[in-house]
Amino acid sequence: MMSDDINQKIGNMVAGNDVVLFMKGTPLFPQCGFSSRAVAILDHLAVEYESVDVLQDMDVRQGIKTFSDWPTIPQLYVKGEFVGGSDIMMEMFEAGELATLMDEKQVAKADQA
Amino acid sequence: MSTESKGAEKGSVAKEMEELLVAAFAPERLEIINDSARHRGHSGDDGSGESHFTIIIDSAAFEGVSRVMRQRMVNKALGDIPGDRVHALSIKANVPNA
């Protein structure tokens, strides 16, 4: 079935990297304020992450909502686990919890420029 | 974080969300802030004036519930509004201070 394929595809994307951000646009050119905020948070945490531009794939854009039972984008995954959208990312970041989570999950740090 | 509602008169979507949230969570505090004006002309602005909202909701129903689950509860209660009829919904769901 079509939707199973999409679920499989998204599952592979999520498993493909320690930190995966589904967003609108790219980290360099985010197409939405919420995605932009999510990128800023991850950059600030200086972790390595993979981004998926949902605007490039309508199936993923729709499928990700079912996959996580979450209606909005951006969506952050760490070690295959759904963490939340931009509000939760911001709340956790401000509370220091996101940094703790990244440490606990032993996420790779980004190369510092 | 006590931003006042900009749009003086409440639109129909805001009213509908208020009714749904009151019915679902009997919140101690509920603020539905229309941020649409700040996003005029951005992607997602459909010209309705009701494209972007922030919801601040304090309810005992969120006691012992994770952040993700709280937002899911709010989104579920709002049916087809989040992401579909409203482009962007920022949700801050808290347990009332004891």
N, CA and C atoms of all chains as a GROMACS GRO file, in nm:
protein
  633
    1MET      N    1   0.082  -0.121   0.000
    1MET     CA    2   0.000   0.000   0.000
    1MET      C    3   0.085   0.126   0.000
    2MET      N    4   0.035   0.224  -0.065
    2MET     CA    5   0.104   0.353  -0.079
    2MET      C    6   0.149   0.409   0.056
    3SER      N    7   0.055   0.418   0.150
    3SER     CA    8   0.088   0.484   0.276
    3SER      C    9   0.191   0.404   0.356
    4ASP      N   10   0.192   0.272   0.338
    4ASP     CA   11   0.293   0.191   0.403
    4ASP      C   12   0.431   0.223   0.349
    5ASP      N   13   0.437   0.244   0.217
    5ASP     CA   14   0.563   0.282   0.155
    5ASP      C   15   0.616   0.412   0.214
    6ILE      N   16   0.526   0.507   0.228
    6ILE     CA   17   0.566   0.637   0.281
    6ILE      C   18   0.613   0.624   0.426
    7ASN      N   19   0.538   0.546   0.503
    7ASN     CA   20   0.578   0.524   0.642
    7ASN      C   21   0.717   0.461   0.650
    8GLN      N   22   0.740   0.366   0.561
    8GLN     CA   23   0.869   0.298   0.555
    8GLN      C   24   0.978   0.398   0.520
    9LYS      N   25   0.948   0.479   0.420
    9LYS     CA   26   1.044   0.580   0.373
    9LYS      C   27   1.079   0.678   0.484
   10ILE      N   28   0.976   0.725   0.554
   10ILE     CA   29   0.999   0.819   0.663
   10ILE      C   30   1.075   0.751   0.777
   11GLY      N   31   1.037   0.627   0.805
   11GLY     CA   32   1.107   0.550   0.907
   11GLY      C   33   1.256   0.540   0.878
   12ASN      N   34   1.289   0.519   0.751
   12ASN     CA   35   1.429   0.510   0.711
   12ASN      C   36   1.500   0.645   0.727
   13MET      N   37   1.428   0.752   0.691
   13MET     CA   38   1.487   0.886   0.706
   13MET      C   39   1.518   0.915   0.852
   14VAL      N   40   1.422   0.881   0.937
   14VAL     CA   41   1.435   0.909   1.080
   14VAL      C   42   1.550   0.827   1.140
   15ALA      N   43   1.566   0.706   1.088
   15ALA     CA   44   1.670   0.618   1.141
   15ALA      C   45   1.807   0.650   1.081
   16GLY      N   46   1.806   0.732   0.975
   16GLY     CA   47   1.929   0.755   0.899
   16GLY      C   48   2.030   0.846   0.966
   17ASN      N   49   1.986   0.917   1.069
   17ASN     CA   50   2.077   1.009   1.137
   17ASN      C   51   2.035   1.023   1.283
   18ASP      N   52   2.130   1.055   1.369
   18ASP     CA   53   2.097   1.073   1.511
   18ASP      C   54   1.990   1.180   1.530
   19VAL      N   55   2.007   1.290   1.458
   19VAL     CA   56   1.913   1.402   1.470
   19VAL      C   57   1.859   1.435   1.331
   20VAL      N   58   1.728   1.430   1.319
   20VAL     CA   59   1.665   1.460   1.190
   20VAL      C   60   1.557   1.566   1.212
   21LEU      N   61   1.565   1.671   1.131
   21LEU     CA   62   1.465   1.777   1.138
   21LEU      C   63   1.386   1.780   1.006
   22PHE      N   64   1.256   1.757   1.018
   22PHE     CA   65   1.168   1.775   0.902
   22PHE      C   66   1.123   1.921   0.905
   23MET      N   67   1.147   1.991   0.795
   23MET     CA   68   1.123   2.135   0.795
   23MET      C   69   1.073   2.181   0.658
   24LYS      N   70   1.033   2.307   0.655
   24LYS     CA   71   0.999   2.368   0.528
   24LYS      C   72   1.118   2.451   0.483
   25GLY      N   73   1.174   2.413   0.369
   25GLY     CA   74   1.294   2.479   0.320
   25GLY      C   75   1.418   2.408   0.371
   26THR      N   76   1.530   2.477   0.364
   26THR     CA   77   1.658   2.420   0.405
   26THR      C   78   1.714   2.504   0.520
   27PRO      N   79   1.811   2.448   0.594
   27PRO     CA   80   1.869   2.528   0.704
   27PRO      C   81   1.918   2.665   0.657
   28LEU      N   82   1.971   2.670   0.535
   28LEU     CA   83   2.020   2.797   0.483
   28LEU      C   84   1.906   2.889   0.439
   29PHE      N   85   1.802   2.827   0.384
   29PHE     CA   86   1.686   2.906   0.338
   29PHE      C   87   1.555   2.849   0.389
   30PRO      N   88   1.531   2.864   0.518
   30PRO     CA   89   1.404   2.814   0.574
   30PRO      C   90   1.286   2.893   0.514
   31GLN      N   91   1.177   2.823   0.489
   31GLN     CA   92   1.063   2.886   0.423
   31GLN      C   93   0.950   2.918   0.521
   32CYS      N   94   0.979   2.909   0.649
   32CYS     CA   95   0.874   2.931   0.748
   32CYS      C   96   0.942   2.971   0.879
   33GLY      N   97   0.881   3.062   0.951
   33GLY     CA   98   0.941   3.112   1.074
   33GLY      C   99   0.965   3.004   1.178
   34PHE      N  100   0.875   2.907   1.183
   34PHE     CA  101   0.888   2.801   1.283
   34PHE      C  102   1.004   2.708   1.249
   35SER      N  103   1.019   2.679   1.120
   35SER     CA  104   1.132   2.598   1.076
   35SER      C  105   1.263   2.672   1.100
   36SER      N  106   1.260   2.801   1.075
   36SER     CA  107   1.378   2.884   1.097
   36SER      C  108   1.421   2.881   1.243
   37ARG      N  109   1.321   2.884   1.331
   37ARG     CA  110   1.349   2.881   1.474
   37ARG      C  111   1.410   2.746   1.515
   38ALA      N  112   1.356   2.640   1.457
   38ALA     CA  113   1.407   2.506   1.488
   38ALA      C  114   1.553   2.492   1.445
   39VAL      N  115   1.584   2.545   1.327
   39VAL     CA  116   1.722   2.541   1.277
   39VAL      C  117   1.814   2.620   1.370
   40ALA      N  118   1.768   2.737   1.412
   40ALA     CA  119   1.849   2.822   1.499
   40ALA      C  120   1.882   2.749   1.630
   41ILE      N  121   1.784   2.677   1.681
   41ILE     CA  122   1.805   2.603   1.806
   41ILE      C  123   1.910   2.494   1.787
   42LEU      N  124   1.895   2.417   1.679
   42LEU     CA  125   1.990   2.308   1.655
   42LEU      C  126   2.130   2.363   1.629
   43ASP      N  127   2.138   2.474   1.557
   43ASP     CA  128   2.268   2.536   1.532
   43ASP      C  129   2.331   2.580   1.663
   44HIS      N  130   2.246   2.634   1.750
   44HIS     CA  131   2.295   2.682   1.878
   44HIS      C  132   2.348   2.567   1.963
   45LEU      N  133   2.281   2.453   1.954
   45LEU     CA  134   2.323   2.335   2.031
   45LEU      C  135   2.447   2.271   1.969
   46ALA      N  136   2.476   2.314   1.845
   46ALA     CA  137   2.594   2.264   1.773
   46ALA      C  138   2.596   2.112   1.762
   47VAL      N  139   2.482   2.057   1.725
   47VAL     CA  140   2.478   1.913   1.700
   47VAL      C  141   2.471   1.890   1.548
   48GLU      N  142   2.517   1.773   1.511
   48GLU     CA  143   2.508   1.734   1.372
   48GLU      C  144   2.365   1.693   1.343
   49TYR      N  145   2.308   1.740   1.235
   49TYR     CA  146   2.172   1.696   1.205
   49TYR      C  147   2.147   1.691   1.055
   50GLU      N  148   2.049   1.610   1.023
   50GLU     CA  149   2.006   1.596   0.884
   50GLU      C  150   1.874   1.670   0.873
   51SER      N  151   1.855   1.746   0.766
   51SER     CA  152   1.726   1.812   0.749
   51SER      C  153   1.655   1.755   0.626
   52VAL      N  154   1.525   1.749   0.637
   52VAL     CA  155   1.443   1.702   0.525
   52VAL      C  156   1.347   1.814   0.489
   53ASP      N  157   1.354   1.860   0.365
   53ASP     CA  158   1.266   1.967   0.319
   53ASP      C  159   1.136   1.904   0.269
   54VAL      N  160   1.030   1.919   0.349
   54VAL     CA  161   0.903   1.854   0.314
   54VAL      C  162   0.837   1.920   0.192
   55LEU      N  163   0.881   2.042   0.162
   55LEU     CA  164   0.822   2.109   0.045
   55LEU      C  165   0.865   2.042  -0.086
   56GLN      N  166   0.971   1.959  -0.077
   56GLN     CA  167   1.019   1.891  -0.197
   56GLN      C  168   0.946   1.759  -0.221
   57ASP      N  169   0.863   1.718  -0.127
   57ASP     CA  170   0.799   1.586  -0.139
   57ASP      C  171   0.662   1.588  -0.070
   58MET      N  172   0.559   1.598  -0.152
   58MET     CA  173   0.424   1.607  -0.098
   58MET      C  174   0.387   1.484  -0.015
   59ASP      N  175   0.436   1.367  -0.057
   59ASP     CA  176   0.403   1.244   0.016
   59ASP      C  177   0.462   1.248   0.156
   60VAL      N  178   0.585   1.294   0.164
   60VAL     CA  179   0.649   1.304   0.296
   60VAL      C  180   0.580   1.413   0.378
   61ARG      N  181   0.544   1.521   0.312
   61ARG     CA  182   0.482   1.633   0.382
   61ARG      C  183   0.352   1.589   0.450
   62GLN      N  184   0.273   1.508   0.381
   62GLN     CA  185   0.150   1.456   0.440
   62GLN      C  186   0.179   1.339   0.533
   63GLY      N  187   0.268   1.250   0.486
   63GLY     CA  188   0.294   1.125   0.559
   63GLY      C  189   0.353   1.146   0.697
   64ILE      N  190   0.435   1.250   0.709
   64ILE     CA  191   0.502   1.273   0.838
   64ILE      C  192   0.400   1.306   0.947
   65LYS      N  193   0.287   1.361   0.907
   65LYS     CA  194   0.185   1.398   1.005
   65LYS      C  195   0.120   1.273   1.066
   66THR      N  196   0.101   1.173   0.983
   66THR     CA  197   0.046   1.047   1.032
   66THR      C  198   0.152   0.970   1.109
   67PHE      N  199   0.273   0.973   1.055
   67PHE     CA  200   0.384   0.897   1.113
   67PHE      C  201   0.400   0.929   1.261
   68SER      N  202   0.394   1.058   1.293
   68SER     CA  203   0.420   1.102   1.431
   68SER      C  204   0.293   1.139   1.506
   69ASP      N  205   0.178   1.131   1.437
   69ASP     CA  206   0.053   1.178   1.496
   69ASP      C  207   0.071   1.324   1.541
   70TRP      N  208   0.124   1.403   1.451
   70TRP     CA  209   0.157   1.543   1.480
   70TRP      C  210   0.123   1.624   1.356
   71PRO      N  211   0.037   1.726   1.367
   71PRO     CA  212  -0.017   1.789   1.245
   71PRO      C  213   0.070   1.897   1.182
   72THR      N  214   0.180   1.933   1.248
   72THR     CA  215   0.256   2.048   1.198
   72THR      C  216   0.403   2.018   1.173
   73ILE      N  217   0.465   2.106   1.101
   73ILE     CA  218   0.607   2.101   1.070
   73ILE      C  219   0.666   2.234   1.118
   74PRO      N  220   0.784   2.236   1.176
   74PRO     CA  221   0.888   2.133   1.183
   74PRO      C  222   0.861   2.022   1.285
   75GLN      N  223   0.934   1.913   1.267
   75GLN     CA  224   0.932   1.801   1.361
   75GLN      C  225   1.075   1.754   1.383
   76LEU      N  226   1.108   1.738   1.510
   76LEU     CA  227   1.244   1.695   1.546
   76LEU      C  228   1.244   1.550   1.595
   77TYR      N  229   1.339   1.473   1.543
   77TYR     CA  230   1.360   1.336   1.586
   77TYR      C  231   1.502   1.319   1.635
   78VAL      N  232   1.517   1.254   1.750
   78VAL     CA  233   1.650   1.225   1.802
   78VAL      C  234   1.658   1.075   1.828
   79LYS      N  235   1.755   1.013   1.766
   79LYS     CA  236   1.773   0.867   1.774
   79LYS      C  237   1.642   0.794   1.746
   80GLY      N  238   1.576   0.838   1.643
   80GLY     CA  239   1.455   0.770   1.599
   80GLY      C  240   1.330   0.805   1.677
   81GLU      N  241   1.346   0.888   1.779
   81GLU     CA  242   1.230   0.921   1.864
   81GLU      C  243   1.180   1.061   1.835
   82PHE      N  244   1.049   1.075   1.822
   82PHE     CA  245   0.989   1.206   1.801
   82PHE      C  246   1.002   1.289   1.928
   83VAL      N  247   1.060   1.407   1.914
   83VAL     CA  248   1.079   1.495   2.031
   83VAL      C  249   0.968   1.599   2.039
   84GLY      N  250   0.936   1.660   1.925
   84GLY     CA  251   0.831   1.761   1.926
   84GLY      C  252   0.845   1.858   1.811
   85GLY      N  253   0.759   1.959   1.812
   85GLY     CA  254   0.763   2.065   1.713
   85GLY      C  255   0.839   2.185   1.768
   86SER      N  256   0.822   2.300   1.705
   86SER     CA  257   0.906   2.414   1.741
   86SER      C  258   0.874   2.470   1.880
   87ASP      N  259   0.750   2.463   1.924
   87ASP     CA  260   0.719   2.512   2.059
   87ASP      C  261   0.790   2.430   2.164
   88ILE      N  262   0.782   2.298   2.148
   88ILE     CA  263   0.845   2.208   2.245
   88ILE      C  264   0.997   2.222   2.239
   89MET      N  265   1.050   2.235   2.116
   89MET     CA  266   1.195   2.255   2.103
   89MET      C  267   1.238   2.380   2.180
   90MET      N  268   1.160   2.488   2.164
   90MET     CA  269   1.195   2.614   2.230
   90MET      C  270   1.185   2.601   2.382
   91GLU      N  271   1.076   2.540   2.428
   91GLU     CA  272   1.060   2.521   2.573
   91GLU      C  273   1.173   2.438   2.631
   92MET      N  274   1.206   2.329   2.561
   92MET     CA  275   1.312   2.240   2.610
   92MET      C  276   1.448   2.308   2.603
   93PHE      N  277   1.468   2.384   2.496
   93PHE     CA  278   1.595   2.455   2.480
   93PHE      C  279   1.614   2.555   2.593
   94GLU      N  280   1.510   2.632   2.619
   94GLU     CA  281   1.519   2.735   2.723
   94GLU      C  282   1.540   2.674   2.861
   95ALA      N  283   1.486   2.555   2.882
   95ALA     CA  284   1.500   2.489   3.012
   95ALA      C  285   1.630   2.410   3.021
   96GLY      N  286   1.708   2.409   2.912
   96GLY     CA  287   1.832   2.332   2.910
   96GLY      C  288   1.811   2.184   2.886
   97GLU      N  289   1.684   2.145   2.864
   97GLU     CA  290   1.653   2.003   2.852
   97GLU      C  291   1.694   1.944   2.718
   98LEU      N  292   1.697   2.029   2.618
   98LEU     CA  293   1.731   1.978   2.485
   98LEU      C  294   1.880   1.943   2.479
   99ALA      N  295   1.962   2.028   2.539
   99ALA     CA  296   2.106   2.001   2.545
   99ALA      C  297   2.130   1.872   2.623
  100THR      N  298   2.056   1.856   2.734
  100THR     CA  299   2.069   1.736   2.817
  100THR      C  300   2.031   1.612   2.737
  101LEU      N  301   1.921   1.625   2.663
  101LEU     CA  302   1.875   1.512   2.581
  101LEU      C  303   1.981   1.472   2.479
  102MET      N  304   2.039   1.571   2.413
  102MET     CA  305   2.141   1.544   2.312
  102MET      C  306   2.263   1.476   2.375
  103ASP      N  307   2.299   1.520   2.495
  103ASP     CA  308   2.411   1.458   2.566
  103ASP      C  309   2.379   1.315   2.603
  104GLU      N  310   2.260   1.297   2.661
  104GLU     CA  311   2.219   1.163   2.705
  104GLU      C  312   2.214   1.065   2.589
  105LYS      N  313   2.168   1.115   2.476
  105LYS     CA  314   2.156   1.027   2.359
  105LYS      C  315   2.289   1.018   2.283
  106GLN      N  316   2.390   1.086   2.335
  106GLN     CA  317   2.524   1.084   2.277
  106GLN      C  318   2.524   1.119   2.129
  107VAL      N  319   2.459   1.232   2.102
  107VAL     CA  320   2.450   1.282   1.966
  107VAL      C  321   2.582   1.348   1.926
  108ALA      N  322   2.623   1.325   1.803
  108ALA     CA  323   2.749   1.381   1.755
  108ALA      C  324   2.741   1.533   1.745
  109LYS      N  325   2.850   1.598   1.785
  109LYS     CA  326   2.858   1.743   1.775
  109LYS      C  327   2.893   1.784   1.632
  110ALA      N  328   2.842   1.899   1.592
  110ALA     CA  329   2.875   1.950   1.460
  110ALA      C  330   3.017   2.003   1.462
  111ASP      N  331   3.081   2.002   1.345
  111ASP     CA  332   3.213   2.064   1.336
  111ASP      C  333   3.196   2.213   1.356
  112GLN      N  334   3.271   2.264   1.450
  112GLN     CA  335   3.261   2.408   1.477
  112GLN      C  336   3.331   2.486   1.366
  113ALA      N  337   3.263   2.586   1.317
  113ALA     CA  338   3.322   2.668   1.211
  113ALA      C  339   3.419   2.768   1.273
  114MET      N  340   0.534   3.725   2.919
  114MET     CA  341   0.459   3.647   2.820
  114MET      C  342   0.310   3.679   2.823
  115SER      N  343   0.273   3.800   2.861
  115SER     CA  344   0.130   3.830   2.867
  115SER      C  345   0.092   3.923   2.752
  116THR      N  346   0.116   3.874   2.632
  116THR     CA  347   0.082   3.951   2.513
  116THR      C  348  -0.069   3.968   2.503
  117GLU      N  349  -0.108   4.088   2.482
  117GLU     CA  350  -0.251   4.112   2.468
  117GLU      C  351  -0.297   4.074   2.327
  118SER      N  352  -0.420   4.034   2.320
  118SER     CA  353  -0.476   4.001   2.190
  118SER      C  354  -0.481   4.126   2.103
  119LYS      N  355  -0.424   4.110   1.982
  119LYS     CA  356  -0.416   4.226   1.894
  119LYS      C  357  -0.549   4.253   1.825
  120GLY      N  358  -0.599   4.149   1.759
  120GLY     CA  359  -0.727   4.166   1.691
  120GLY      C  360  -0.835   4.185   1.796
  121ALA      N  361  -0.894   4.300   1.804
  121ALA     CA  362  -0.989   4.332   1.909
  121ALA      C  363  -1.110   4.239   1.904
  122GLU      N  364  -1.172   4.231   1.789
  122GLU     CA  365  -1.289   4.144   1.778
  122GLU      C  366  -1.243   4.002   1.746
  123LYS      N  367  -1.302   3.909   1.812
  123LYS     CA  368  -1.264   3.770   1.796
  123LYS      C  369  -1.324   3.713   1.668
  124GLY      N  370  -1.241   3.651   1.586
  124GLY     CA  371  -1.289   3.592   1.462
  124GLY      C  372  -1.362   3.462   1.488
  125SER      N  373  -1.417   3.406   1.384
  125SER     CA  374  -1.500   3.287   1.401
  125SER      C  375  -1.418   3.165   1.440
  126VAL      N  376  -1.297   3.154   1.382
  126VAL     CA  377  -1.214   3.038   1.415
  126VAL      C  378  -1.170   3.045   1.561
  127ALA      N  379  -1.133   3.164   1.604
  127ALA     CA  380  -1.090   3.182   1.743
  127ALA      C  381  -1.203   3.143   1.839
  128LYS      N  382  -1.322   3.184   1.806
  128LYS     CA  383  -1.437   3.153   1.890
  128LYS      C  384  -1.460   3.002   1.895
  129GLU      N  385  -1.451   2.942   1.779
  129GLU     CA  386  -1.472   2.797   1.770
  129GLU      C  387  -1.367   2.723   1.853
  130MET      N  388  -1.241   2.768   1.844
  130MET     CA  389  -1.135   2.703   1.920
  130MET      C  390  -1.161   2.718   2.070
  131GLU      N  391  -1.204   2.838   2.108
  131GLU     CA  392  -1.233   2.863   2.249
  131GLU      C  393  -1.338   2.766   2.301
  132GLU      N  394  -1.444   2.751   2.225
  132GLU     CA  395  -1.553   2.662   2.268
  132GLU      C  396  -1.506   2.518   2.279
  133LEU      N  397  -1.428   2.474   2.180
  133LEU     CA  398  -1.380   2.336   2.179
  133LEU      C  399  -1.287   2.311   2.299
  134LEU      N  400  -1.200   2.408   2.327
  134LEU     CA  401  -1.101   2.389   2.433
  134LEU      C  402  -1.166   2.394   2.571
  135VAL      N  403  -1.263   2.482   2.586
  135VAL     CA  404  -1.334   2.490   2.713
  135VAL      C  405  -1.408   2.359   2.740
  136ALA      N  406  -1.471   2.309   2.635
  136ALA     CA  407  -1.546   2.184   2.649
  136ALA      C  408  -1.454   2.066   2.680
  137ALA      N  409  -1.336   2.066   2.620
  137ALA     CA  410  -1.248   1.949   2.634
  137ALA      C  411  -1.168   1.951   2.763
  138PHE      N  412  -1.126   2.070   2.808
  138PHE     CA  413  -1.029   2.074   2.917
  138PHE      C  414  -1.073   2.154   3.040
  139ALA      N  415  -1.186   2.220   3.035
  139ALA     CA  416  -1.229   2.307   3.146
  139ALA      C  417  -1.110   2.385   3.200
  140PRO      N  418  -1.042   2.462   3.115
  140PRO     CA  419  -0.916   2.525   3.156
  140PRO      C  420  -0.934   2.633   3.261
  141GLU      N  421  -0.834   2.645   3.348
  141GLU     CA  422  -0.833   2.753   3.447
  141GLU      C  423  -0.794   2.884   3.380
  142ARG      N  424  -0.713   2.870   3.275
  142ARG     CA  425  -0.671   2.988   3.202
  142ARG      C  426  -0.668   2.950   3.055
  143LEU      N  427  -0.722   3.038   2.973
  143LEU     CA  428  -0.719   3.013   2.829
  143LEU      C  429  -0.703   3.145   2.756
  144GLU      N  430  -0.593   3.156   2.683
  144GLU     CA  431  -0.572   3.274   2.600
  144GLU      C  432  -0.554   3.229   2.456
  145ILE      N  433  -0.631   3.288   2.370
  145ILE     CA  434  -0.617   3.259   2.227
  145ILE      C  435  -0.575   3.389   2.160
  146ILE      N  436  -0.450   3.393   2.121
  146ILE     CA  437  -0.393   3.517   2.069
  146ILE      C  438  -0.377   3.506   1.918
  147ASN      N  439  -0.434   3.599   1.849
  147ASN     CA  440  -0.426   3.599   1.703
  147ASN      C  441  -0.300   3.672   1.659
  148ASP      N  442  -0.203   3.594   1.608
  148ASP     CA  443  -0.076   3.652   1.563
  148ASP      C  444  -0.076   3.680   1.414
  149SER      N  445  -0.190   3.665   1.350
  149SER     CA  446  -0.193   3.667   1.203
  149SER      C  447  -0.135   3.796   1.145
  150ALA      N  448  -0.161   3.908   1.212
  150ALA     CA  449  -0.116   4.036   1.157
  150ALA      C  450   0.036   4.041   1.146
  151ARG      N  451   0.105   3.975   1.240
  151ARG     CA  452   0.251   3.975   1.236
  151ARG      C  453   0.305   3.891   1.122
  152HIS      N  454   0.218   3.808   1.066
  152HIS     CA  455   0.262   3.718   0.959
  152HIS      C  456   0.202   3.755   0.825
  153ARG      N  457   0.145   3.874   0.818
  153ARG     CA  458   0.081   3.915   0.692
  153ARG      C  459   0.180   3.908   0.577
  154GLY      N  460   0.137   3.842   0.471
  154GLY     CA  461   0.222   3.835   0.353
  154GLY      C  462   0.326   3.724   0.358
  155HIS      N  463   0.343   3.662   0.478
  155HIS     CA  464   0.434   3.547   0.486
  155HIS      C  465   0.367   3.426   0.424
  156SER      N  466   0.446   3.320   0.409
  156SER     CA  467   0.386   3.196   0.363
  156SER      C  468   0.284   3.152   0.467
  157GLY      N  469   0.172   3.104   0.420
  157GLY     CA  470   0.071   3.055   0.515
  157GLY      C  471  -0.034   3.159   0.544
  158ASP      N  472  -0.010   3.285   0.507
  158ASP     CA  473  -0.113   3.387   0.525
  158ASP      C  474  -0.214   3.373   0.412
  159ASP      N  475  -0.334   3.333   0.449
  159ASP     CA  476  -0.436   3.310   0.346
  159ASP      C  477  -0.530   3.430   0.332
  160GLY      N  478  -0.496   3.537   0.401
  160GLY     CA  479  -0.577   3.658   0.389
  160GLY      C  480  -0.701   3.657   0.477
  161SER      N  481  -0.722   3.548   0.550
  161SER     CA  482  -0.842   3.536   0.633
  161SER      C  483  -0.828   3.618   0.761
  162GLY      N  484  -0.703   3.653   0.795
  162GLY     CA  485  -0.680   3.720   0.923
  162GLY      C  486  -0.683   3.622   1.039
  163GLU      N  487  -0.700   3.494   1.008
  163GLU     CA  488  -0.699   3.392   1.114
  163GLU      C  489  -0.610   3.276   1.072
  164SER      N  490  -0.484   3.307   1.044
  164SER     CA  491  -0.391   3.204   0.996
  164SER      C  492  -0.291   3.161   1.103
  165HIS      N  493  -0.260   3.250   1.196
  165HIS     CA  494  -0.160   3.222   1.297
  165HIS      C  495  -0.215   3.252   1.437
  166PHE      N  496  -0.207   3.154   1.524
  166PHE     CA  497  -0.255   3.174   1.661
  166PHE      C  498  -0.155   3.120   1.763
  167THR      N  499  -0.158   3.181   1.880
  167THR     CA  500  -0.091   3.122   1.995
  167THR      C  501  -0.199   3.089   2.098
  168ILE      N  502  -0.193   2.968   2.149
  168ILE     CA  503  -0.289   2.927   2.251
  168ILE      C  504  -0.213   2.901   2.381
  169ILE      N  505  -0.256   2.968   2.486
  169ILE     CA  506  -0.200   2.941   2.617
  169ILE      C  507  -0.311   2.880   2.701
  170ILE      N  508  -0.291   2.760   2.746
  170ILE     CA  509  -0.399   2.690   2.816
  170ILE      C  510  -0.344   2.621   2.940
  171ASP      N  511  -0.404   2.650   3.053
  171ASP     CA  512  -0.368   2.584   3.179
  171ASP      C  513  -0.486   2.498   3.222
  172SER      N  514  -0.460   2.370   3.236
  172SER     CA  515  -0.568   2.281   3.277
  172SER      C  516  -0.514   2.166   3.360
  173ALA      N  517  -0.592   2.125   3.457
  173ALA     CA  518  -0.553   2.010   3.540
  173ALA      C  519  -0.545   1.882   3.456
  174ALA      N  520  -0.608   1.886   3.338
  174ALA     CA  521  -0.607   1.768   3.251
  174ALA      C  522  -0.465   1.734   3.203
  175PHE      N  523  -0.371   1.830   3.215
  175PHE     CA  524  -0.235   1.806   3.165
  175PHE      C  525  -0.141   1.752   3.272
  176GLU      N  526  -0.193   1.736   3.392
  176GLU     CA  527  -0.113   1.684   3.504
  176GLU      C  528  -0.054   1.548   3.466
  177GLY      N  529   0.077   1.537   3.480
  177GLY     CA  530   0.144   1.410   3.455
  177GLY      C  531   0.148   1.368   3.310
  178VAL      N  532   0.120   1.462   3.220
  178VAL     CA  533   0.118   1.432   3.077
  178VAL      C  534   0.239   1.499   3.011
  179SER      N  535   0.308   1.428   2.923
  179SER     CA  536   0.427   1.483   2.858
  179SER      C  537   0.391   1.599   2.766
  180ARG      N  538   0.491   1.679   2.732
  180ARG     CA  539   0.467   1.794   2.644
  180ARG      C  540   0.406   1.751   2.511
  181VAL      N  541   0.463   1.645   2.456
  181VAL     CA  542   0.414   1.598   2.327
  181VAL      C  543   0.267   1.557   2.337
  182MET      N  544   0.235   1.482   2.443
  182MET     CA  545   0.097   1.437   2.459
  182MET      C  546   0.001   1.554   2.483
  183ARG      N  547   0.047   1.653   2.556
  183ARG     CA  548  -0.038   1.770   2.581
  183ARG      C  549  -0.076   1.836   2.450
  184GLN      N  550   0.023   1.857   2.366
  184GLN     CA  551  -0.008   1.922   2.237
  184GLN      C  552  -0.096   1.834   2.150
  185ARG      N  553  -0.072   1.703   2.158
  185ARG     CA  554  -0.158   1.612   2.081
  185ARG      C  555  -0.301   1.624   2.130
  186MET      N  556  -0.319   1.631   2.262
  186MET     CA  557  -0.454   1.643   2.318
  186MET      C  558  -0.522   1.770   2.267
  187VAL      N  559  -0.446   1.880   2.269
  187VAL     CA  560  -0.504   2.007   2.224
  187VAL      C  561  -0.536   1.999   2.074
  188ASN      N  562  -0.443   1.947   1.997
  188ASN     CA  563  -0.466   1.936   1.853
  188ASN      C  564  -0.587   1.849   1.822
  189LYS      N  565  -0.597   1.738   1.895
  189LYS     CA  566  -0.711   1.647   1.873
  189LYS      C  567  -0.843   1.718   1.903
  190ALA      N  568  -0.843   1.791   2.013
  190ALA     CA  569  -0.965   1.860   2.053
  190ALA      C  570  -1.008   1.963   1.950
  191LEU      N  571  -0.910   2.011   1.874
  191LEU     CA  572  -0.940   2.115   1.775
  191LEU      C  573  -0.975   2.058   1.638
  192GLY      N  574  -0.974   1.927   1.627
  192GLY     CA  575  -1.021   1.862   1.504
  192GLY      C  576  -0.942   1.902   1.381
  193ASP      N  577  -1.011   1.954   1.281
  193ASP     CA  578  -0.945   1.984   1.153
  193ASP      C  579  -0.890   2.126   1.149
  194ILE      N  580  -0.891   2.194   1.262
  194ILE     CA  581  -0.844   2.334   1.260
  194ILE      C  582  -0.690   2.343   1.245
  195PRO      N  583  -0.611   2.271   1.329
  195PRO     CA  584  -0.466   2.288   1.319
  195PRO      C  585  -0.409   2.235   1.187
  196GLY      N  586  -0.328   2.318   1.124
  196GLY     CA  587  -0.259   2.276   1.003
  196GLY      C  588  -0.347   2.281   0.879
  197ASP      N  589  -0.477   2.273   0.900
  197ASP     CA  590  -0.568   2.269   0.786
  197ASP      C  591  -0.635   2.405   0.771
  198ARG      N  592  -0.717   2.440   0.867
  198ARG     CA  593  -0.787   2.568   0.860
  198ARG      C  594  -0.705   2.682   0.920
  199VAL      N  595  -0.616   2.647   1.013
  199VAL     CA  596  -0.524   2.746   1.066
  199VAL      C  597  -0.383   2.699   1.033
  200HIS      N  598  -0.307   2.785   0.968
  200HIS     CA  599  -0.174   2.747   0.920
  200HIS      C  600  -0.080   2.716   1.036
  201ALA      N  601  -0.081   2.801   1.136
  201ALA     CA  602   0.017   2.787   1.243
  201ALA      C  603  -0.045   2.808   1.379
  202LEU      N  604  -0.025   2.708   1.462
  202LEU     CA  605  -0.081   2.712   1.596
  202LEU      C  606   0.034   2.688   1.692
  203SER      N  607   0.061   2.787   1.775
  203SER     CA  608   0.163   2.773   1.876
  203SER      C  609   0.092   2.739   2.006
  204ILE      N  610   0.126   2.627   2.067
  204ILE     CA  611   0.051   2.581   2.183
  204ILE      C  612   0.139   2.576   2.307
  205LYS      N  613   0.096   2.644   2.410
  205LYS     CA  614   0.164   2.634   2.539
  205LYS      C  615   0.064   2.578   2.639
  206ALA      N  616   0.079   2.451   2.668
  206ALA     CA  617  -0.016   2.382   2.756
  206ALA      C  618   0.051   2.352   2.889
  207ASN      N  619  -0.005   2.407   2.994
  207ASN     CA  620   0.055   2.390   3.126
  207ASN      C  621  -0.045   2.339   3.229
  208VAL      N  622   0.012   2.288   3.339
  208VAL     CA  623  -0.070   2.253   3.454
  208VAL      C  624  -0.080   2.379   3.539
  209PRO      N  625  -0.200   2.411   3.586
  209PRO     CA  626  -0.214   2.531   3.669
  209PRO      C  627  -0.125   2.521   3.792
  210ASN      N  628  -0.075   2.634   3.838
  210ASN     CA  629   0.007   2.634   3.959
  210ASN      C  630  -0.076   2.589   4.078
  211ALA      N  631  -0.021   2.495   4.151
  211ALA     CA  632  -0.096   2.444   4.266
  211ALA      C  633  -0.103   2.551   4.374
   0.00000   0.00000   0.00000
